[in-house]
Amino acid sequence: MDPQALQQIVGHFAVQGKVTGIRPLGNGLINDTFLVGTDGPDNYVLQRINQSIFRDVDLLQHNIDCVTRHIREKLVAAGESDIDRKVLRFLPERATGKSYWTDGTQWWRISVFIRDALTFEAVTPEYAGYAGTAFGRFEAMLADLPDKLGETIPDFHNMELRARQLREAVAADAAGRMANPEVRSLVADIQVFEQEMCKAERMYREGVLPKRICHCDTKVNNMLFDRDGSILCVIDLDTVMPSFVFSDFGDFLRTAANTGAEDDPDLDNVSFNMEIFKAFAKGYLASAGVFLTPVERENLPFAAMLFPYMQAVRFLTDYINGDTYYKIRYPEHNLVRTRAQWKLFLSAREKAEEMTSFVG
């Protein structure tokens, strides 16, 4: 995007100092993100919100504002130091005071860039333990959130919906990809486990599984680490909303416990790392155990299986639909992603008994 146009957008927000440069930042699949350098005390993160995914920007920013305010209040009450590095801070738009600006066709927001922070694409057992503690603490800090949050992506982690979307994609075959025997085989294999993987929604309807305020996108690179290896804060809050705790537990492990990459073309690299599982589960239970019900706790191994399964379904659905949701780097990218996630699901399923024994 034109740097001059970006600078004009930045001018709508209450930044301090003169802008010295704007460049792309990160590798997110959904929003466009830029680092804004200034000669003032802070640099900033400028994001164009993908409104084709986040259709209600008012709701999106309401959720984020409520969550960041509540966490900041908790940190202040606890006497924490360096709070601006431990929770995101979004700037008000100059005219409206809202935490976003729109020209009617595009929606933008700016947060303060957290200095001296690192992100990681992979994680050691030690860092997995820290992360488990951090995400469990994130949920625990929001357990008494007084504000009502909405679903920024309705039914985001609803496995029944994802299964139905796959069936609809197969029936429509919009891109003509069901002619591929591998695609048909993957669909058949996935559907064998459909009923087993949809049990969370059934338990919720039966009243035995509650919803919590969850992050819902707990990838390793959605945490900021200090240079000493400790976790500073959770970032990328677009998907913070009511969900099952399975969302945060399972989706973290989907990324962190994968011995390969999410889109690894070599399936020999992909397996489920039990050392990462044990470290993360130990940290998570230490901080989230104060509010977890027995049903939530005993189904944490299910969560570890659910999320690679769900992501395989989502990637395959998008591939069959003609790659309309996820950004891709080459024509078969979503199919490669599907293969890797399916291999991870099968590996996690082989270790279900060991996971159950560990979480007690």
N, C-alpha and C positions, 0 to 999 in steps of 0.2 A: 504494500500500500504506500501511496505517496507520503514521504516524511512531512511535508508541509501540511497536508490534511490531518495527519496524526497529531501534529503540534497544535493545530486549531482545536482538535477534540480535547487535548489535554488542558487547553485554556479554559474549558468550561468547569474545571475542578479547582478546588482551593489548594493547589500545590504551592510549596514554598521554594523560592529561588527560580532562576532562569533555566530553561531546558537546554541541555548541552548535547543531547543525542537521544535517538529512539531506535531500538533494534529488536528483532524477534527474540523471544525468550521461550525456552522449553520445547517439549515435543508432544503437547496435548493433542488428543484426537478430536476434540469438540470445539473449544473456543480458540480464537486467535489472540495470542498474548505477546506483549512487547515490554521491554525494560526501558523505562524513561530515566535517563540520567539528568541530574541538575547540579547547579553550583550551590544549592542550599544544603540544609542538614540531612535531607533524605533523598533517596531515589524512589521510584515508584513502579508499580506493575499496572500497565494499561491492558484491559481485556475488552474485546468485542464479544458480547454474549451471543451465542448461537440461538437465535430465537426460533429456528425451525425445530429445535429440541426443547428449549426452555420457553414455552409459549406465553407464560404469565410472568413477566419480569418483575412486576410489583410483588407477587408472591415469592418469587425467587429471592429478591433482595430483602423482603420482610423476614424470611427465614434466616438469612445470613446475618442481618442486623440484630435479630433477637438472640441468636446463638453467640455471636461475638460479644455482645453487650453482657450477656449472662456470664460467660466465661471470664470476661475481664473483671466483673464484679466479684466473682469467686476468687480470682487471683489476688485482687486488692484486699479482700477480707482475710485471706490466708497470709497476708504480709509478704507475698512473693516479690522478688526483685526483677528488674529488667523486663517488665510486663509487656512492653511493646515488641519484644522478640518472642513472646509466648502466646500471642493471640493476634489474628489479623485485624488491621484497622483500615476501613474504607473511608475515602474522602467524600464530603458532601459536594453536590453540584451547586455552583454559585447561585443560580437563580431560584432553584426549588428547594434546596437543602436535602434532596433525596440522594441516595448513594448510587445513582446512575444518571446518565444523560442520554437522551435519544433525539435524533432528528426526524423521527417518524418512520424511518426505514431501518436504522441500525441502532443498537443499544450498547452503551459503553459504561465501564466503571473503572475506578482506580483505587488501588490499595497501596499502602506504604510497603516498600521493599524491605524485607527483614535482612539486616546486614549480617555479614559473617556467618551465613548459614549454608548448609550443604544438603543436597538431595542425593539419594542412591538408587540405582536400578536393581541392585541385588542386596542381600542382607545376610549377615552371619547369624549363628544362633544367639550370640550375645545381643546383637541389635534387635533380633526378633523378640527377645525377652523385653527389651526396652519398649518396643513397639506395642507388644501386648499390653503392657502396663499403661502406655499412653492412650491407646484406643479404648481400653476399659475405663480409664479415668475420664476420657472425653464423654463417654456414655453416662458415667456416674455423675459428672458435673451437670449434665443436662437432665438428670432424672427428676429434678424439681423445677424445671423450666416452667414459669407461669404462663408464658405465651403459647397460643395455639399455632402450631405449624401446619402448613399444607404440603401436599405432595408436588414437588417441582416437576417430576416426571411421574404421572399417575401410573401405579402398578409397575414401577421400575424393576423391582425384584420379585414380581409375581410369576412364579414358575408356571402356573396354569396358563397365564396369558402368553408367556413365551412359547410354550408348547403349542398353543392354538395358533400363534403367529407362524410357526414353522409349518403346521398343517396347511394354513391358508397360502403360504408362499409356494409350497409344493403343488397345491391345486392350481394356482394361477400360472406358475412357471413363467413369470414375466420376461425373464431373460433367456429362456430356452435352455437352462442349464440342467434340467432334470434328465436330459438325454445322456448325461455323463454317468456311466455305471458306478463310479466311485461316489458320486453325490447320492445316487439312489441307495447305495449300500450304507452310507453314513446315516441317512435318514432312517433306514430300517433299524440299524443298531441303536440309535438314539431313542427311538420310540419304544424299544423293549423296556427301558427304565423309566418311562414317563410317569406312570402311576406312583412308583416309589419316590421319585424326585418331587412330586407335587404334594407331599404330605403336610408341609407347613401351612398351606392355605386351608387344608381340611382341619387341622388342629385349631387354627384361628377361628374358623366358623363354629367349631365345637366349644369354644370358650376356654381352651386349655393352654393357648399360646398367646401371650400379650404382644403388643407393639411398643417399641421404645423410640426415643429420638436417636437416630443412628447417622453415621456419616455416609454410608452406602456406596463408597468408592475408595476403600481402604488399600489402595496400592502403596507399595513401598515408597514411590516417588511423590506421594501425597503427604509426606512428613518432612519437616525440616529438622536437620540435625545440627547441633553445635559442633565446633571443630574438635571438641574433646569426645565426641561420639554420643553425647546425651541428646535426647529428643527435645526440641524447642516447642514445636506446636504442629497441629494438624492443619493442612491447607486444602485448597480446592473444595470449598464448602457448598458447591452448587446442588449437590444431591443430599444434603442434610435434611432429613424428613422422618416422619414416623415409619418404622419398619421393624422387622424381626431382628434380634441380635445376631442371627445367622448372617445377616448382610455384612456386618463389620468383621466378624470372625472368619467367615468363609472366604470373603473376597480378598482379605489380606493374604491368606494362605494360598489362594489361587496364584498370586504373583510371587510371594516370597518363598514358598515351599516348592516352587517349580525349579528343578535343577537345570532347565533350559530356558529359552526365551518364550514369551507369549506366542510369538509367531515363528518359532524355531522350525526351519525346514528339515532338520535332522532329528527324527523322532527318537533316535538312540540317546539324545541329550536329555530327553524329557522324562522325569519321574517325580514322585512326591517325596520330599525330604522330611523324614520323621524327626530329625533333630531340630529343624526349624519349627515343626508343629509343636513339639514338646516345649521348646523355649517360649514360643508365642503363647501357647495355652497356659503355661505357668504364670506368665506376666499378666495375661488377660484375667485369669481367675483371681489373681491377687487383688486387682483393682475393681473388677466388675462383679466379683463374687458377693459383694454386699447387697446386690439387688436381684441377682439371677434367681429364677425359680428352678426347682428340680427338673422340670420339663425342658427348660432352656439349656441347662447344663448338660443333661444326658444326650441332647441332640446336637452338641457341638461337633462331633465327628460327622454327622449328617451334613452340617454346614460346610465342612471341609470338602465333601464330595459334591455338594449341590452347586457350588459356584463354578468349578471348571465345567460341570455338566451344562449349567445355564449359559455360560459363555460360549461353549461349543454350539449350543442351539442358536444363540444370537448371531454368531459369526456365520453359521451355515444359512440361517434365514436371510441375512443380508446378502450373502453370495448368490443365493437362488433368486432374490429380488433384483439383482443387478447392481449391488454395491451402492445403495441409496442412503445409508446411515453412517457407516464408519469411513474415515479417510483411508484410502489405500495407496500403496506405492507402486503396485504392479497388478496386472489383471487378475491373478489368482491369489492375491494376498489374503482375502477372507477365507478361502479354502485352505490355505496353509495354516492360518490361525485355527480353523476348525480342527484340523488333524492334530495340532499340538495340544489343544484343550481337551480333546477326546482322549488322547493318550494320558494326559494328566489325571483325568477323571478315573480312568481304569486303574491307574497306579494307586490313587488315593483309596479307591474301593477295596483293593487288595489289602490295605492296611487298616481297614475299619475296626477290626477287633482290637488291634494294638492301640488305636486312638481311644476307643471306648474304655479300655483298661486304664489308660493314663488319666483321663479326666474324671474317673471315678463315678 
